[in-house]
């Protein structure tokens, strides 16, 4: 099908469908909800936009397919459910999209696939190739082997996976569709005066405190993971919305430029591919703890990190590894590729750059992390 000229709004969209949305709050896939979402995706594609879906729901689909009601939480059992459910989930998507003349492609990813630079680029090329020919990529964590995701580790949930994918393909919009209207000032289920926060320009510790813990019994994500995903997505140049997927035509309206739910605007223009890969945090090894002066130089003056600003080192890591750069309280400032391993850096922390060679007997430059190899968070 030939592409049409895109209408005003976002051109390349990543839409994440949560488990509670796809099941309509039940223990099985809700076909009516899925059909509505699929219809919106096809409508956007007919206008010339590109849409990639990151889907949850494999475990719920497996429970439905096997007609199992017990709620065991052990990892092997949930991996079995995911293995069975992934086929059932994709069969539903394939049927619904085929009825509207569209072809889908399943892509299962793990952090291991994206942590390697070559694997990252291969995944990017495949997904962009699918979008180019009008196929709908449907991405999920490979639950059958990705133990961290099954166990509910936040870095492995599908909220964060959707942000990684948004960065991977240079998406303009990341729509995190769930069963709530967005982030509120308090839990609206227990606080009648809770107000929707319509816009968040930066995710602060105060905002994270409002989000609280996981609010999902069926999925692995909650509002906390959505904010984590939003930080990653906005850092890579995507606008992010957290919105209720049950609202009428919500995905179409978001993609067309309407404000629905909670918006987190992109914090930087599109960053180049190598920096997006570093920003993903999939390959970070250890941390460099810096003082406030160094943090200010990195974030406000776009300077390189020098040994004088390093207070402590958390290894192990090697020269050339991507490391986190944090303040003493643990607040992340940046990430970047280090010129020194953890042992060398421990020896030169706090020193002027002109003393590096006299202490180590060698040097790989006056910077611990050069600004060209650094991404501010």
C-alpha positions, 0 to 999 in steps of 0.5 A: 500500500502506498504511503500518503503524505503525513498529516500534522502531528507526530510522524513516527510513533511507539505505542506501548499497550499495557497488560491491564489495558489489553485485558480490560482489567480481567484475566484474559485478552479483551478483543474489543479493546485490542480491536479499537487500538488496532483500528487507530494504528491502521488509521494513522498508517493510512495517513502516512505515519509509522507506528510500532507497538510494544505490547504486554499481555503474553503471560495473561494470554498464556493463562487464558489459553491454558485456562489456568486460574492459579496465581503462581509467581515463580519464574519458571511457571510464568515463563511457561505462560509467556511462551504459550501466551506469546503465540496466542497474543500474536495470533490475535494481533495478526487476525485484527490487523489482517482484517484491515489489510495490514501485515504484522511482524513479531520482534522479541528482544532482550537487554542482551540483544541491545547491549551489544553495539552491533546487535543494537544497530541490527535491531534498528535496521530491522525495525526501520526496514519493517516500517519502511514497507508498511509492516507493523512491528510488534515488540515484546520482551522475550519473556521465555528467557528474560528472567529479569523481566519476569521477576519484575525488575524495573529495568526489564519491564515493557515500559522501559523497553518501549522507551529503548525502542523509541530511542532505537528508531528515532520516534517522535512520540512515545505513547504509554497507554494504560488503564489510568488517565495519567499521573495524579497528585495522589492516588485518585482511587483513594483521594477524591481531591487528586488532580491530573498533572497535565505536564511534567517538564522534568522528572524530579525526586518529588515527582517520583515520590508522587508516583509511589510503587507498582500499581499493577497486579497483572503486569510488571509495571506501575507509574514508577516504571512509566516515569523511568521510561519517560526519562529515557524517552524524553532524553532521547528526543521523544515527547512522551504521554502517559494516557488512558488507552480506553479513552475514545481514539486516544492514540489517534488523538495523541498522534495528531497533536492533541494533549491527553493525559500527562505529557513529558516533553522531549528534553533535547533534540534528536541525539545521534545513534551512538549517544542514544545507545549510551543513554539506554544504560544497557551497557553501563558498568559501575559508576563515577561519583562526582562533586557538585562543581563537576556536575554543574560543569557537565550539565550547564556548561557542556564540559568534559569530566576531569579527575579533579571532580571525581570523589569516588569510584564504583567498579569494576569497569574497563577503559572504554566501558560506558559508566554512570556519572552520579552525585554522592546521593546517587542522583544520576547526572550523565553517562559516558565512555570512560578513558580510564578503568576503575583502578586507574581512576581511583588512583587519580581521583581528585587530582589535576589532569597534569598529574595523571602521568606522574601517578599512573606512569601513563595517560589516555588524555586529560579527561576522565570522560570527554564531552563528545563521549558523554550524554547528560541525563 
